[in-house]
């Protein structure tokens, strides 16, 4: 399984209010991934969200996880803002060992937990790359 940075995940400066170099990393949900004996487990940290507004989509070998906040979401005039409950989009490349038909997700305590089961007996090709 591999991670692809999408435009949103790269800190796209769209809507940066004319501040060059301003990186909206607060719009990016942090992800941790670990492997068990029979799956990859992804933990996407997104507290304060509404589970019905998450969207997971598998197209080919790419998993896209996104969140769109509801219309009319209050936007106070911030004094200090280190965290945002805004929308995001993250993309991940899945290798052939992932059973895309069996992917499951649940939102618990501010963490979107995505289970990516590995097809029994499937092995990921490993290649060593020499650094020149």
Backbone as ProteinMPNN parsed JSONL, in Angstrom:
{"seq_chain_A": "XXXXXXXXXXXXXXXXXXXXXXXXXXXXXXXXXXXXXXXXXXXXXXXXXXXXXXXXXXXXXXXXXXXXXXXXXXXXXXXXXXXXXXXXXXXXXXXXXXXXXXXXXXXXXXXXXXXXXXXXXXXXXXXXXXXX", "coords_chain_A": {"N_chain_A": [[0.848, -1.169, 0.0], [0.541, 2.209, -0.782], [1.118, 5.743, -0.376], [-0.396, 8.514, -1.896], [-0.038, 11.891, -2.478], [-2.679, 14.054, -2.653], [-4.006, 16.972, -4.315], [-5.305, 18.488, -2.328], [-4.14, 17.415, -0.054], [-1.541, 18.257, -0.279], [-1.378, 20.758, 0.715], [-2.605, 22.796, -0.697], [-2.74, 26.107, -1.795], [-5.065, 27.407, -2.39], [-7.439, 29.784, -1.698], [-5.935, 31.232, 0.13], [-6.001, 33.804, 0.903], [-4.347, 35.679, -0.345], [-1.827, 35.382, 0.753], [1.292, 34.631, 0.086], [3.006, 31.522, 0.111], [1.672, 30.604, 2.282], [0.605, 27.818, 3.966], [-2.003, 25.634, 4.132], [-2.041, 23.505, 6.128], [-3.672, 22.724, 8.166], [-5.939, 21.798, 7.037], [-5.528, 19.243, 6.421], [-5.981, 15.945, 7.238], [-4.409, 13.93, 9.603], [-2.74, 10.775, 9.202], [-2.176, 7.477, 10.298], [-0.729, 4.335, 9.585], [-0.745, 0.868, 9.984], [0.411, -2.56, 9.837], [-1.171, -5.663, 10.18], [-1.356, -9.21, 10.764], [-3.19, -9.968, 8.805], [-4.184, -7.722, 7.514], [-4.084, -4.215, 6.523], [-4.21, -1.476, 8.652], [-5.699, 1.593, 8.894], [-5.591, 4.689, 10.458], [-7.248, 7.56, 10.596], [-7.036, 10.719, 11.688], [-9.483, 12.768, 12.739], [-11.048, 14.609, 14.506], [-14.19, 15.886, 15.779], [-15.759, 15.761, 13.523], [-18.574, 14.814, 11.41], [-19.844, 11.672, 11.015], [-21.407, 10.881, 8.8], [-20.608, 12.544, 6.773], [-18.194, 11.755, 5.763], [-16.458, 10.327, 3.001], [-15.616, 7.487, 1.261], [-13.889, 6.033, -1.395], [-13.118, 3.644, -3.833], [-11.282, 3.411, -6.687], [-10.171, 1.665, -9.276], [-6.943, 1.008, -8.372], [-6.821, 2.876, -6.372], [-7.517, 4.367, -3.301], [-9.621, 6.786, -2.053], [-10.131, 9.087, 0.476], [-12.329, 11.317, 1.856], [-13.721, 14.344, 3.274], [-16.522, 16.38, 3.661], [-17.661, 19.272, 5.03], [-20.838, 20.038, 6.603], [-23.404, 22.123, 5.068], [-23.857, 25.524, 6.093], [-22.253, 25.43, 8.302], [-20.975, 26.795, 11.269], [-18.806, 29.619, 11.182], [-16.745, 31.109, 13.03], [-15.217, 34.297, 13.947], [-12.036, 33.942, 14.182], [-9.652, 34.213, 16.845], [-7.365, 32.841, 17.551], [-6.281, 30.092, 15.73], [-5.567, 26.85, 15.488], [-6.426, 24.483, 14.616], [-8.644, 22.852, 12.372], [-11.941, 21.981, 11.417], [-12.562, 21.546, 8.871], [-13.055, 20.539, 5.38], [-11.37, 17.817, 3.665], [-9.174, 15.867, 1.545], [-7.736, 12.805, 0.873], [-5.53, 10.548, -0.77], [-4.686, 7.166, -1.554], [-2.6, 4.631, -2.825], [-3.423, 1.376, -3.554], [-2.034, -1.856, -3.361], [-1.995, -4.996, -5.223], [-2.492, -6.916, -3.33], [-4.497, -6.163, -1.601], [-7.818, -6.691, -0.608], [-10.18, -5.191, -2.08], [-12.955, -5.331, -2.068], [-13.656, -5.934, 0.49], [-13.076, -3.872, 2.225], [-13.514, -1.981, 5.164], [-14.964, 0.574, 7.297], [-15.062, 2.674, 10.194], [-16.129, 5.249, 12.431], [-14.831, 6.37, 15.301], [-14.544, 7.985, 18.359], [-13.396, 10.339, 17.218], [-11.645, 9.34, 15.34], [-11.242, 8.019, 12.184], [-11.429, 4.798, 11.349], [-10.04, 2.586, 9.192], [-10.15, -0.504, 7.702], [-8.168, -2.544, 5.778], [-8.278, -5.354, 4.288], [-6.011, -8.044, 3.577], [-5.632, -10.139, 0.791], [-5.8, -13.575, 1.24], [-2.831, -15.391, 1.032], [-1.795, -13.737, -0.901], [1.008, -11.983, -2.018], [3.085, -9.157, -1.668], [5.047, -7.71, -4.15], [8.512, -7.37, -3.803], [11.201, -5.16, -4.155], [14.541, -4.363, -4.303], [16.241, -1.318, -4.289], [19.049, 0.224, -5.544], [21.042, 2.806, -4.298], [22.578, 5.346, -5.993]], "CA_chain_A": [[0.0, 0.0, 0.0], [1.364, 3.4, -0.936], [0.398, 6.994, -0.188], [-0.286, 9.535, -2.938], [-0.549, 13.175, -2.022], [-3.601, 14.727, -3.562], [-3.88, 18.433, -4.288], [-5.725, 18.975, -1.014], [-3.2, 16.963, 0.96], [-0.26, 18.931, -0.453], [-1.421, 22.095, 1.268], [-2.987, 23.707, -1.774], [-2.895, 27.46, -1.262], [-6.33, 27.996, -2.829], [-8.123, 30.427, -0.582], [-4.961, 31.642, 1.137], [-6.207, 35.236, 1.155], [-3.246, 36.476, -0.887], [-0.607, 35.225, 1.537], [2.163, 33.677, -0.589], [3.719, 30.606, 0.984], [0.811, 30.166, 3.376], [0.274, 26.417, 3.758], [-3.169, 25.297, 4.938], [-1.894, 22.132, 6.584], [-4.745, 22.389, 9.09], [-6.984, 21.158, 6.251], [-5.07, 17.895, 6.114], [-6.171, 15.018, 8.339], [-3.246, 13.066, 9.797], [-3.013, 9.352, 9.027], [-1.2, 6.461, 10.686], [-1.063, 3.045, 8.992], [0.067, -0.242, 10.465], [0.062, -3.84, 9.219], [-1.379, -6.814, 11.049], [-1.123, -10.45, 10.032], [-4.106, -10.166, 7.679], [-4.745, -6.468, 6.989], [-3.497, -2.921, 6.844], [-5.163, -0.693, 9.426], [-5.458, 3.021, 8.707], [-6.231, 5.546, 11.443], [-7.283, 8.923, 10.075], [-7.401, 11.538, 12.839], [-10.401, 13.814, 12.277], [-12.027, 14.865, 15.563], [-15.191, 16.927, 15.586], [-16.455, 15.612, 12.245], [-19.84, 14.081, 11.409], [-19.483, 10.475, 10.247], [-22.14, 10.8, 7.537], [-20.001, 13.436, 5.779], [-16.995, 11.125, 5.219], [-16.698, 9.589, 1.764], [-14.522, 6.602, 0.851], [-14.125, 5.57, -2.754], [-12.031, 2.89, -4.457], [-11.348, 3.441, -8.138], [-8.963, 0.952, -9.701], [-6.13, 0.684, -7.201], [-6.674, 4.077, -5.548], [-8.496, 4.644, -2.258], [-9.722, 8.205, -1.73], [-10.89, 9.369, 1.688], [-12.579, 12.76, 1.895], [-14.734, 14.843, 4.197], [-17.117, 17.652, 3.286], [-18.468, 19.752, 6.154], [-22.222, 20.359, 6.233], [-23.741, 23.518, 4.746], [-24.248, 26.32, 7.245], [-21.358, 25.179, 9.425], [-20.586, 28.113, 11.789], [-17.42, 30.053, 10.953], [-16.512, 32.272, 13.887], [-14.07, 35.153, 13.674], [-11.033, 33.347, 15.06], [-8.547, 34.957, 17.455], [-6.271, 31.892, 17.351], [-6.825, 28.894, 15.1], [-4.537, 25.857, 15.224], [-7.108, 23.268, 14.186], [-9.817, 23.114, 11.559], [-12.827, 20.852, 11.165], [-12.945, 21.696, 7.467], [-12.978, 19.405, 4.48], [-10.064, 17.339, 3.217], [-9.173, 14.744, 0.62], [-6.467, 12.066, 0.89], [-5.546, 9.425, -1.702], [-3.724, 6.112, -1.258], [-2.527, 3.597, -3.843], [-3.516, 0.037, -2.982], [-1.426, -2.866, -4.23], [-2.869, -6.104, -5.601], [-2.752, -7.806, -2.204], [-5.64, -5.656, -0.84], [-9.148, -7.131, -1.04], [-10.934, -3.929, -2.102], [-14.375, -5.598, -1.824], [-13.864, -6.183, 1.919], [-12.65, -2.711, 3.022], [-14.538, -1.483, 6.091], [-14.579, 1.807, 7.994], [-15.923, 3.14, 11.276], [-15.675, 6.506, 13.029], [-14.911, 6.199, 16.747], [-13.752, 8.925, 19.166], [-12.656, 11.287, 16.394], [-10.706, 8.651, 14.466], [-11.819, 7.176, 11.154], [-10.644, 3.564, 11.324], [-10.275, 1.899, 7.922], [-9.487, -1.801, 7.659], [-7.879, -2.946, 4.404], [-7.859, -6.746, 4.399], [-5.099, -8.593, 2.584], [-6.103, -11.394, 0.202], [-5.027, -14.699, 1.769], [-1.846, -15.946, 0.106], [-1.252, -12.714, -1.814], [2.275, -11.408, -1.561], [3.475, -7.919, -2.32], [6.362, -7.803, -4.789], [9.521, -6.568, -3.124], [12.303, -4.866, -5.038], [15.57, -3.536, -3.676], [16.724, -0.273, -5.174], [20.39, 0.666, -5.189], [21.224, 4.255, -4.308], [23.824, 5.685, -6.707]], "C_chain_A": [[0.897, 1.237, 0.0], [0.499, 4.638, -0.78], [0.661, 7.933, -1.35], [-0.798, 10.837, -2.366], [-1.471, 13.747, -3.075], [-3.367, 16.222, -3.458], [-4.228, 18.974, -2.912], [-4.715, 18.595, 0.053], [-1.854, 17.678, 0.863], [-0.251, 20.334, 0.157], [-1.692, 23.113, 0.187], [-3.272, 25.09, -1.193], [-4.138, 28.15, -1.779], [-7.036, 28.587, -1.616], [-7.173, 30.899, 0.501], [-4.997, 33.146, 1.409], [-5.003, 36.073, 0.744], [-1.946, 36.369, -0.112], [0.283, 34.19, 0.872], [2.896, 32.815, 0.429], [2.893, 30.114, 2.146], [0.339, 28.757, 3.072], [-0.862, 26.026, 4.688], [-3.103, 23.848, 5.392], [-2.995, 21.75, 7.559], [-5.906, 21.721, 8.357], [-6.633, 19.715, 5.922], [-5.238, 17.018, 7.35], [-4.964, 14.078, 8.42], [-3.647, 11.603, 9.738], [-1.844, 8.544, 9.576], [-1.673, 5.149, 10.08], [-0.146, 1.994, 9.599], [-0.449, -1.534, 9.835], [-0.105, -4.885, 10.302], [-1.086, -8.057, 10.217], [-2.0, -10.609, 8.808], [-4.733, -8.887, 7.13], [-3.782, -5.303, 7.226], [-4.579, -2.168, 7.602], [-4.758, 0.776, 9.324], [-6.248, 3.782, 9.76], [-6.121, 6.98, 10.949], [-7.846, 9.815, 11.184], [-8.197, 12.758, 12.383], [-11.46, 14.091, 13.342], [-13.012, 15.975, 15.198], [-15.938, 16.844, 14.27], [-17.761, 14.839, 12.441], [-19.652, 12.889, 10.486], [-20.196, 10.37, 8.911], [-21.538, 11.668, 6.438], [-18.637, 12.945, 5.284], [-17.384, 10.4, 3.944], [-15.443, 8.785, 1.444], [-14.872, 6.031, -0.505], [-12.898, 4.811, -3.225], [-12.272, 2.911, -5.956], [-10.05, 2.826, -8.655], [-8.177, 0.538, -8.474], [-5.918, 1.896, -6.297], [-7.848, 4.222, -4.579], [-8.461, 6.137, -1.972], [-10.624, 8.346, -0.512], [-11.075, 10.881, 1.737], [-13.659, 13.08, 2.924], [-15.203, 16.198, 3.695], [-17.983, 18.127, 4.436], [-19.88, 20.112, 5.693], [-22.385, 21.831, 5.896], [-24.161, 24.237, 6.02], [-23.4, 26.088, 8.476], [-20.859, 26.52, 9.953], [-19.1, 28.399, 11.578], [-17.158, 31.307, 11.782], [-15.322, 33.103, 13.418], [-12.987, 34.757, 14.672], [-10.034, 34.368, 15.596], [-7.271, 34.133, 17.287], [-6.885, 30.629, 16.784], [-5.683, 27.949, 14.747], [-5.129, 24.558, 14.68], [-8.334, 23.652, 13.384], [-10.637, 21.841, 11.404], [-13.308, 20.88, 9.721], [-12.785, 20.421, 6.669], [-11.542, 19.04, 4.136], [-10.265, 16.21, 2.225], [-7.789, 14.115, 0.649], [-6.594, 10.88, -0.049], [-4.41, 8.462, -1.387], [-3.774, 5.083, -2.38], [-2.503, 2.24, -3.15], [-2.833, -0.949, -3.921], [-2.394, -4.03, -4.428], [-3.217, -7.021, -4.443], [-3.958, -7.359, -1.371], [-6.947, -6.149, -1.454], [-10.082, -5.922, -0.985], [-12.422, -4.13, -1.833], [-14.684, -5.749, -0.337], [-13.401, -5.022, 2.812], [-13.807, -2.254, 3.892], [-14.022, -0.227, 6.78], [-15.577, 2.082, 9.117], [-15.286, 4.382, 11.887], [-15.919, 6.418, 14.529], [-13.994, 7.206, 17.426], [-12.864, 9.843, 18.337], [-11.645, 10.67, 15.449], [-11.493, 7.807, 13.478], [-10.909, 5.968, 11.01], [-11.022, 2.782, 10.073], [-9.464, 0.611, 7.927], [-9.389, -2.243, 6.208], [-7.372, -4.387, 4.428], [-6.966, -7.185, 3.241], [-5.683, -9.916, 2.091], [-5.197, -12.516, 0.698], [-4.103, -15.257, 0.695], [-1.245, -14.947, -0.864], [0.008, -12.127, -1.207], [2.561, -10.147, -2.352], [4.873, -8.105, -2.908], [7.327, -6.863, -4.085], [10.702, -6.392, -4.063], [13.285, -3.979, -4.285], [16.1, -2.55, -4.703], [18.067, 0.216, -4.669], [20.475, 2.18, -5.3], [22.568, 4.543, -4.949], [24.411, 6.965, -6.181]], "O_chain_A": [[1.899, 1.285, 0.713], [-0.708, 4.596, -1.02], [1.81, 8.128, -1.748], [-1.899, 10.875, -1.816], [-1.095, 13.904, -4.237], [-2.61, 16.68, -2.602], [-3.518, 19.83, -2.386], [-4.461, 19.375, 0.971], [-1.101, 17.699, 1.837], [0.77, 21.021, 0.12], [-1.076, 24.178, 0.159], [-3.98, 25.208, -0.192], [-4.269, 29.365, -1.627], [-7.196, 27.905, -0.604], [-7.553, 30.963, 1.67], [-4.113, 33.683, 2.075], [-4.672, 37.059, 1.403], [-1.048, 37.189, -0.303], [0.073, 32.992, 1.058], [3.348, 33.3, 1.466], [3.36, 29.285, 2.927], [-0.266, 28.521, 2.026], [-0.706, 26.08, 5.908], [-3.991, 23.053, 5.084], [-3.237, 20.561, 7.766], [-6.776, 21.134, 9.0], [-7.38, 19.043, 5.212], [-4.684, 17.329, 8.405], [-4.552, 13.501, 7.413], [-4.74, 11.226, 10.161], [-0.68, 8.876, 9.352], [-2.871, 4.87, 10.056], [1.063, 2.195, 9.717], [-1.584, -1.601, 9.363], [0.707, -4.985, 11.222], [-0.616, -7.951, 9.084], [-1.62, -11.302, 7.864], [-5.699, -8.947, 6.37], [-2.826, -5.389, 7.997], [-5.749, -2.222, 7.224], [-3.625, 1.146, 9.629], [-7.443, 3.546, 9.933], [-5.028, 7.545, 10.891], [-9.007, 9.672, 11.568], [-7.666, 13.658, 11.732], [-12.643, 13.84, 13.113], [-12.702, 16.874, 14.417], [-16.681, 17.763, 13.927], [-18.012, 14.282, 13.51], [-19.336, 13.059, 9.308], [-19.635, 9.814, 7.966], [-21.926, 11.537, 5.278], [-17.989, 13.62, 4.484], [-18.508, 9.915, 3.818], [-14.345, 9.336, 1.365], [-16.001, 5.599, -0.742], [-11.77, 5.269, -3.044], [-13.322, 2.486, -6.437], [-8.97, 3.396, -8.492], [-8.682, -0.199, -7.628], [-4.948, 1.943, -5.54], [-9.011, 4.203, -4.981], [-7.402, 6.694, -1.683], [-11.728, 7.803, -0.469], [-10.105, 11.635, 1.669], [-14.4, 12.206, 3.375], [-14.394, 17.058, 3.346], [-18.951, 17.454, 4.791], [-20.089, 20.451, 4.528], [-21.624, 22.68, 6.361], [-24.75, 23.634, 6.918], [-23.772, 26.498, 9.575], [-20.359, 27.325, 9.167], [-18.252, 27.527, 11.772], [-17.327, 32.427, 11.299], [-14.524, 32.657, 12.593], [-13.004, 35.165, 15.833], [-9.622, 35.28, 14.879], [-6.224, 34.667, 16.923], [-7.895, 30.143, 17.293], [-4.919, 28.211, 13.818], [-4.391, 23.639, 14.325], [-8.989, 24.654, 13.674], [-10.082, 20.75, 11.274], [-14.344, 20.301, 9.394], [-12.43, 19.37, 7.201], [-10.623, 19.843, 4.293], [-11.361, 15.669, 2.079], [-6.785, 14.804, 0.471], [-7.658, 10.265, -0.122], [-3.315, 8.877, -1.005], [-4.853, 4.704, -2.836], [-1.674, 1.988, -2.275], [-3.026, -0.89, -5.135], [-3.486, -4.039, -3.86], [-4.142, -7.826, -4.553], [-4.404, -8.114, -0.507], [-7.159, -6.041, -2.662], [-10.704, -5.662, 0.046], [-13.094, -3.19, -1.408], [-15.849, -5.697, 0.058], [-13.341, -5.175, 4.032], [-14.942, -2.149, 3.426], [-12.817, 0.015, 6.843], [-16.763, 1.771, 9.012], [-14.067, 4.547, 11.863], [-17.064, 6.395, 14.98], [-12.806, 7.279, 17.112], [-11.717, 10.1, 18.703], [-10.866, 11.387, 14.821], [-12.312, 6.979, 13.875], [-9.755, 6.096, 10.6], [-12.169, 2.367, 9.909], [-8.25, 0.628, 8.129], [-10.392, -2.31, 5.497], [-6.172, -4.619, 4.571], [-7.136, -6.763, 2.097], [-6.172, -10.718, 2.887], [-3.974, -12.425, 0.591], [-4.538, -15.558, -0.416], [-0.292, -15.266, -1.574], [0.052, -11.815, -0.017], [2.308, -10.08, -3.555], [5.774, -8.603, -2.233], [7.001, -5.709, -3.808], [11.154, -7.349, -4.692], [12.9, -2.966, -3.701], [16.374, -2.913, -5.847], [18.204, 0.579, -3.501], [20.027, 2.764, -6.288], [23.593, 4.035, -4.494], [25.455, 7.407, -6.659]]}, "name": "protein", "num_of_chains": 1, "seq": "XXXXXXXXXXXXXXXXXXXXXXXXXXXXXXXXXXXXXXXXXXXXXXXXXXXXXXXXXXXXXXXXXXXXXXXXXXXXXXXXXXXXXXXXXXXXXXXXXXXXXXXXXXXXXXXXXXXXXXXXXXXXXXXXXXXX"}
